[in-house]
Amino acid sequence: MLVSEFTDHVPGWRIIAEPAALDAAPWPAGSHVVRISSDDAYVIGSVEPTVPPDPHAIVTPELGFSMAAVLDVAALAEQHIEWELPADRPALAQGQIAGVPAKLVLHADGSTQLLVACAARHELEGRLA
Amino acid sequence: MSRVVYDGTPIEFAPGDTLAVAAVRNGEHPARGGTLCLAGDCGNCVAVVDGTPWVRTCQTEARPGMVVDRHPAGGHPSTAGPDRHAQVAVRHRSADHVVIGNGASGAAAAAVARAQGDDVLVLDAADGNEVVGVFDGPTIVVRTPGGVDQLHAHHITLATGAAELHPVCPGNMLAGIYTSKAAEQLLAAGVDLGRTVTVGNDLVAIHGEVAAVAVERADGTVTECDSVIVALGSAPRDLLARMAPMVPVNVVGPAAHAHALPACPREGVVCPCGKITVEDLEGVWRKGFNELELVKRASLTGVGTCQGGVCMPHLRAFVADRSGTEPQPFTARPAARQLTMGEAAAGYHIDTFRRTPLHAEHVALGATLDRFGGWFRPWHYGDPVAEYWAVREAVSLGDVSTLGKMIVSGRDVVEALERLYPNHVHDIKVGRARYVINLTERGHIMDDGMILRDADDRFTLTFTSGGASTAEMWVRDWVETWGLNVHVLDRTVSHGAINVTGPLAGELLRMAGVNDDERPKFLQHRRLEVAGVPCHVMRLSFTGEASFELHHQIDRSVELWQALMHLGEPLGIRPHGLQALFGLRCEKGHIIVGQDTELDSSPRRVNMDWAVKLDKPAFVGRDALVRTAELPDERRLFGFRMDGPAPLEGSAIRVNGDVVGHVSSSWDSPLFGHAVLMGWQKRAPHAQVVQIDGRDAHVSEVPFYDPEGARARL
């Protein structure tokens, strides 16, 4: 088994704001921030984050992701990932996994989480089985 | 000794034998004749092995119980195979440096690379790693005993050596002919070749009926034999180097050496794979195919199993002789070896078809699901006509979670949307919505949707389900191009959406806790709780009836759907699928972009000039629309009505027998009792009566249903 069971609708928040505002944002304790791009932060956790100092920031609940723990990242990469994983951790890697758009959150402690849109979770689950 | 079954007859093989060697050991040709190289360079030993055709038996180790069947004489084997194929495993691997070929030059190249600190991977067919293709990337596709490897390499060294030349002469497709290295291999394996004769470039012909019995040399001597060993020299085995011209491949050793072309062939089979003779080449040459690539295409020489491995030197010699210029080898294309469909598909996936959060609800309701616009969507729930009437007469739910949904915000957001869309945006009030079309720079319709104003500096945009995947890129690209300050967040897969539609839709909302005074009016939107679920309620209409799209976080979709279905029972609620929806909107004359439009459909062609405001100074597509506004343009989308069953979408529309267009939408209207259609007339004068399926269809004003739009405003 390459990944654990998926959890749908992982509670979190999505914040689109100026990169500097996101850089300086005080994220809630216990949350985990996935920086999808310079202006896009996905804050995993139940507590609503403080709106960064950007008057036009978009802050909205994000419940569209499904998450699983990767149990064997090397095997997952060998069997299902055409692109090269980042060598350094922590890192976010985004691309197709078994042909499904997904994200890998590579933590500094060596653990890895797999994020995929709930809408495509069943497809990825089937392909990884 | 162990046995394999060859054409139904058990034959013995020795340990280490390939299937081809086992055949020769038993006095048989592994296929039906032709020179054997036993090096994988030709197709003269291919057979059906355990049900898989086109297997090179010289590269396949014999194992007890294997079943081998020769390909049919004069034809190809069936490629049908078993009904279900086992999935072929794929491994994605990477290396700094991949060396293909583990001979002397390959080993030397690998040693040099390792000394430089490279991570080196050496691949050789003899070790079970058969390279079948080199692609841009570079990516090397390798067939292994365990499946297929896709190797991603920074450097590739090709050390595949040279391939021995096959003879082209009368009798060259007989059995009993071996290249010198094949003969060495057979003799080393203890195979008795009988009386052998070794010949070189003085070979004129090989005599025999089925197998070689004598060779004739240029000096006229004829030597009787049981086996002919040909020593004609070699040519670079460089197929993989010619496969990906954009990939820098370092070719070393004999594969890189220049080899003289053989003498121009005069008679015999040049291409054993296709049984193409010198006479065939002369035929296409006489017809004017006077270049290597043209001779190849016209005669199909070089497109067979060995991909030119055997015939290329002789074909080049033929063209050089006729043209006076030595042609370069033609480009090679993957695969260098036959692959099963499973191997070719290993690691590749069809597009992902997403499921809405209500997928399980649809399944539980007995929906027939179809793949549409990248999603699994309910086509119908068993009775599309009943679903239609539920919308027209009562209330119905539709799952529109697949719609593209986006939030845009920022200092320049109004400016950006004014430039993106062809209608006015600045005058949309907070809480109001407007239908919009999206144009390409050429002024062609690429999508449509809604703009909903949430605040002075914030909007919600919707797009079609099919257009959603490119909408974010479209918005971002333009915003960045213009250097405007706008934040963009795609919500397509994060928000569910349920369309509550029908004359009793307002009543259902009332039962779900939405007071009449807070219910948005037509083209208004509001954030409300519906059945306890926070929703962004958008009042618009695609069905022609009062409609409320309830956009919400997708973790609440099932709860909201079930509550509405339950509350709506006394109102006769039932869900509707796409089949009913397409008919409902057809009666309203609402287009579906991509179905009723063509790639070059302008607003004028679909009678939607009203959605374009040319008084705006700039928007995507404006220049093209202005430039073409005065040009004659006869192509128009029309509404039609006709008696009898609705024709198939795509049916030809004819006027006086000439095809003038096609039907883009078609629906047997339960309400009208006749078919309503939309379709194209592509030239003027536009006819008022056309023929479809041999029946008359009459141009009709659209919308067919409720032209005043009163129903949507109920």
Interface residues (C-beta under 8 A of the other chain):
Chain A: D8 H9 R14 I16 A17 D39 D40 P55 H56 A57 I58 T60 P61 E62 L63 G64 A77 E78 Q79 H80 I81 E82 E84 A98 G99 V100 P101 A117 C118 A119 A120 H122 E123 L124 R127
Chain B: A89 V90 R91 H92 R93 S94 Q150 H152 G347 Y348 H349 I350 D351 T352 F353 R354 R355 T356 P357 H359 W375 I407 S409 G410 R411 V413 D457 R458 N485 H487 V488 L489 R491 V493 S494 H495 Q553 I554 D555
